[in-house]
Amino acid sequence: MTAAPPRVLRESVVTITAPRPMAISITVPPAPAVITVAWPTIRVTGDGPPPAPAVVRLAARPQGPWRMPLPAVVRYVLANPLPPRRR
């Protein structure tokens, strides 16, 4: 039995170094200044909203047709129901 020739690594060799810890500096901004706003005073003249109009009038008359015939397929299914299911 003859020995197999030695295997040669054909990939390039890469050295890996662990990254160094980053130098982090965090600065806390100063507290925001307190801002006061003088809101205007509001005077309410009524107890609630104005009353709704007594009659609501539509812009145009409703249009029909009020009853439409069923499509032929639906009429057929209703006239000829399927037989009961067998188990």
C-alpha positions as CSV (number, residue, x, y, z in Angstrom):
1,M,0.0,0.0,0.0
2,T,1.3,3.4,-1.0
3,A,0.8,6.5,1.1
4,A,-1.3,9.3,-0.4
5,P,0.6,12.5,-1.1
6,P,0.2,15.2,1.6
7,R,-2.7,17.6,1.0
8,V,-1.8,21.3,0.5
9,L,-3.9,24.1,1.8
10,R,-4.5,26.4,-1.2
11,E,-6.5,29.1,0.6
12,S,-4.8,32.3,1.8
13,V,-4.1,32.6,5.5
14,V,-5.8,35.3,7.3
15,T,-5.0,36.5,10.8
16,I,-7.9,37.7,12.9
17,T,-7.5,40.0,15.8
18,A,-10.3,40.7,18.3
19,P,-11.5,44.3,18.1
20,R,-10.5,46.6,20.9
21,P,-13.3,48.0,23.2
22,M,-14.5,51.3,21.9
23,A,-14.0,54.4,23.9
24,I,-17.5,55.7,24.5
25,S,-18.3,59.0,26.2
26,I,-21.9,59.9,26.9
27,T,-22.8,63.4,27.8
28,V,-26.2,64.1,29.3
29,P,-27.8,67.3,28.0
30,P,-28.9,69.8,30.6
31,A,-32.6,69.7,31.7
32,P,-34.9,71.6,29.3
33,A,-36.0,75.0,30.4
34,V,-39.6,75.2,31.7
35,I,-41.8,77.1,29.3
36,T,-45.0,78.7,30.5
37,V,-47.7,79.8,28.0
38,A,-50.4,82.2,29.0
39,W,-53.5,80.7,27.3
40,P,-56.2,83.1,26.4
41,T,-59.4,82.8,28.4
42,I,-62.5,81.5,26.6
43,R,-66.0,82.6,27.4
44,V,-68.8,80.1,26.7
45,T,-72.1,81.6,25.8
46,G,-74.4,78.5,25.8
47,D,-74.9,75.3,27.7
48,G,-74.3,73.0,24.7
49,P,-74.1,72.8,21.0
50,P,-76.8,74.3,18.9
51,P,-79.9,72.2,18.3
52,A,-80.1,70.0,15.2
53,P,-82.5,71.1,12.4
54,A,-86.0,69.7,12.8
55,V,-86.2,68.3,9.2
56,V,-83.4,66.8,7.3
57,R,-83.8,67.4,3.6
58,L,-81.9,65.2,1.1
59,A,-80.1,66.9,-1.8
60,A,-81.9,64.7,-4.4
61,R,-84.7,62.3,-4.4
62,P,-83.8,58.6,-3.8
63,Q,-83.6,56.7,-7.0
64,G,-84.9,53.2,-7.7
65,P,-85.4,50.5,-8.8
66,W,-86.4,49.3,-5.4
67,R,-86.8,45.7,-6.3
68,M,-84.5,44.0,-8.8
69,P,-85.0,40.5,-10.2
70,L,-82.6,37.8,-9.0
71,P,-80.0,36.7,-11.4
72,A,-80.8,33.5,-13.4
73,V,-78.2,31.4,-11.6
74,V,-79.6,32.3,-8.1
75,R,-83.1,31.6,-9.3
76,Y,-82.0,28.2,-10.6
77,V,-80.2,27.2,-7.4
78,L,-83.3,28.2,-5.3
79,A,-85.7,26.3,-7.6
80,N,-83.5,23.2,-7.8
81,P,-81.8,22.7,-4.4
82,L,-79.0,20.1,-4.1
83,P,-79.8,16.6,-2.8
84,P,-78.9,15.9,0.9
85,R,-75.3,14.9,1.5
86,R,-74.5,11.2,1.9
87,R,-72.1,10.0,4.6
